[in-house]
Amino acid sequence: MFSGIVTELGEVLEEVGPQGGRLRVAARGLPADLRIGESVAVSGTCLTVVEREGGGFTADVMPETARRTTLGTLRRGDAVNLEPSLAFGERVGGHLVSGHVDAVGTVIETHPEGEARWVTIALPDTLARYTVEKGSIAVDGISLTVVDAGHDRFTVSLIPHTLATTTAGSWEAGAPVNLEADLAAKYVQRGLGWEAAP
């Protein structure tokens, strides 16, 4: 489980491609006691550490993960958002994020407003029901607040810190991004569906 608070920008050292494989990432700021078998969110995708080097880690990416996320399109040198898994008792600065990406969205447009940057992202119909104004959504593993929600898109407003410390600073129209709907919203919707069943 994660909180959507990115702790570091990593760099892809070895890419996996659309069929999956081993993803190697340079990461100097992860906890020194991060062990093999533990989880790290890579641009919002929960991966298991299978090798640990002083300057980073390696994780397996299954073909299903490569197809359902942006990990299969990463290239050597690309930046990725990193967050180690939460420990019980830690502060949750964002919202509860599982690292199970629901879909890939596409940045439609960005524009500045003062120090902030507005970003509008297209999303599949299947996620629109979980996306509400002032609700939470994880975009590339970043916990963000929805400013405006439509039937096929939503808008967020990014602060300078987020722009400077995550991949959000490089988002432009056409960029693919990993989306994870709010976990609580999914359970509520499922529960309402059960109640409505005959």
C-alpha positions in Angstrom: 0.0 0.0 0.0 1.2 3.5 -0.8 0.1 7.1 -0.2 0.8 8.7 -3.6 3.6 10.9 -2.2 6.5 10.5 -4.5 9.8 10.3 -2.7 12.2 10.3 -5.6 12.6 10.5 -9.3 14.3 7.4 -10.6 15.9 6.8 -14.0 15.3 3.8 -16.2 18.6 1.9 -16.7 17.2 -1.1 -18.5 13.8 -1.1 -20.2 11.3 -4.0 -20.5 9.3 -3.3 -23.7 5.7 -4.3 -24.5 6.2 -8.0 -23.6 7.6 -7.3 -20.1 10.9 -8.3 -18.6 13.3 -7.0 -16.0 13.1 -3.2 -15.3 16.2 -1.8 -13.8 16.0 1.7 -12.1 18.6 4.0 -10.7 17.3 5.3 -7.3 19.6 6.7 -4.6 16.9 8.0 -2.2 15.0 4.8 -1.4 15.4 3.5 2.2 18.7 1.8 2.8 16.9 -1.2 4.4 14.7 -1.8 1.3 14.9 -5.6 0.9 14.4 -8.1 -1.9 10.7 -9.0 -1.9 9.5 -5.6 -0.8 7.3 -3.3 -3.0 8.1 0.0 -4.7 5.6 2.0 -6.7 7.1 2.9 -10.1 5.0 5.6 -11.7 2.1 4.3 -9.8 2.6 0.6 -10.5 3.4 -1.7 -7.6 6.5 -3.8 -8.4 8.4 -6.3 -6.3 12.1 -5.7 -5.8 14.0 -8.8 -7.1 17.6 -7.3 -7.0 18.9 -4.5 -4.9 22.0 -2.5 -5.9 23.4 0.4 -4.0 22.3 2.8 -6.7 18.9 1.3 -7.4 16.9 -1.9 -7.9 15.5 -4.4 -10.4 11.9 -5.6 -10.6 10.1 -8.0 -12.9 7.4 -6.6 -15.1 4.9 -9.2 -16.4 3.4 -8.9 -19.9 0.0 -8.0 -18.4 1.6 -5.2 -16.4 3.5 -3.9 -19.5 0.3 -3.9 -21.5 -2.0 -2.3 -18.9 0.4 0.5 -17.8 3.0 2.8 -19.3 5.9 0.6 -18.1 6.0 -1.2 -21.4 6.7 2.1 -23.3 9.5 3.3 -21.0 13.0 3.9 -22.6 16.4 4.0 -21.1 17.0 7.4 -19.5 13.3 8.1 -18.8 12.3 9.4 -15.4 9.9 7.5 -13.2 8.1 8.4 -9.9 9.2 6.2 -7.0 7.5 5.6 -3.7 8.4 2.8 -1.2 5.5 1.0 0.4 4.0 2.3 3.6 4.8 0.9 7.0 2.0 0.7 9.6 2.0 3.9 11.7 3.4 6.1 9.0 1.7 9.3 7.9 -0.5 9.1 4.9 0.1 12.5 3.2 -2.0 11.7 0.1 -4.6 9.0 0.0 -4.5 5.2 0.1 -3.1 3.9 -3.2 -2.8 0.2 -4.0 -0.4 0.5 -7.0 -2.8 -1.5 -9.1 -3.2 0.7 -12.2 -6.8 0.8 -13.6 -6.0 2.3 -17.0 -3.8 4.5 -19.0 -5.1 8.0 -19.6 -3.8 10.7 -21.9 -2.9 14.3 -21.1 -5.2 16.5 -23.2 -3.9 19.9 -22.4 -1.9 21.9 -19.8 -1.8 25.6 -19.1 -0.3 27.8 -16.3 -2.2 29.9 -13.8 0.2 31.9 -11.6 2.5 29.4 -10.0 0.1 26.5 -10.7 -0.3 24.4 -13.8 -3.7 23.0 -14.8 -3.7 19.6 -16.5 -6.7 18.0 -18.2 -6.5 14.2 -18.7 -8.7 11.9 -20.7 -9.9 8.8 -19.0 -11.9 5.7 -20.0 -15.7 5.6 -19.2 -15.1 2.8 -16.8 -13.1 5.2 -14.5 -15.4 8.2 -14.8 -17.8 6.9 -12.2 -15.0 7.0 -9.6 -13.8 10.5 -10.5 -15.5 13.3 -8.6 -14.8 16.9 -7.9 -12.6 17.3 -4.9 -12.0 13.5 -4.8 -8.6 11.8 -5.1 -7.0 10.1 -8.0 -3.5 8.7 -8.5 -1.8 9.8 -11.7 1.6 8.1 -12.4 1.5 7.3 -8.7 1.0 11.0 -7.6 -1.9 11.6 -5.2 -3.9 14.4 -6.8 -7.1 16.2 -6.0 -9.7 16.4 -8.9 -10.7 20.0 -9.6 -13.2 19.2 -12.3 -14.7 15.9 -13.4 -16.4 15.1 -16.7 -17.7 11.9 -18.3 -14.4 11.3 -20.2 -11.9 13.7 -18.6 -10.8 15.3 -15.4 -8.7 18.3 -14.4 -6.1 18.8 -11.7 -4.1 21.8 -10.6 -0.4 21.1 -9.8 1.6 23.0 -7.2 5.3 24.0 -7.9 6.6 21.3 -5.6 4.8 18.5 -7.5 6.0 20.0 -10.8 9.6 20.1 -9.5 9.8 16.7 -7.8 7.8 14.4 -10.1 7.3 13.5 -13.7 4.3 15.9 -13.8 6.7 18.7 -14.6 7.2 17.2 -18.0 3.6 16.3 -18.9 2.5 17.7 -22.3 -0.5 17.0 -24.5 -0.5 13.4 -25.7 1.6 12.0 -22.8 0.3 8.7 -21.5 -0.2 8.4 -17.7 -1.1 5.6 -15.3 -4.4 6.1 -13.5 -5.7 4.5 -10.3 -9.1 5.5 -9.1 -9.7 6.1 -5.4 -9.9 2.7 -3.7 -12.7 3.8 -1.3 -14.8 5.0 -4.3 -14.5 1.6 -6.0 -15.7 -0.2 -2.8 -18.6 2.2 -2.4 -19.7 1.9 -6.0 -19.5 -1.9 -5.8 -21.5 -1.9 -2.5 -24.2 0.3 -4.1 -24.3 -2.1 -7.0 -24.9 -5.0 -4.7 -27.7 -3.1 -2.9 -29.4 -2.3 -6.2 -29.3 -5.9 -7.3 -32.7 -7.7 -7.2 
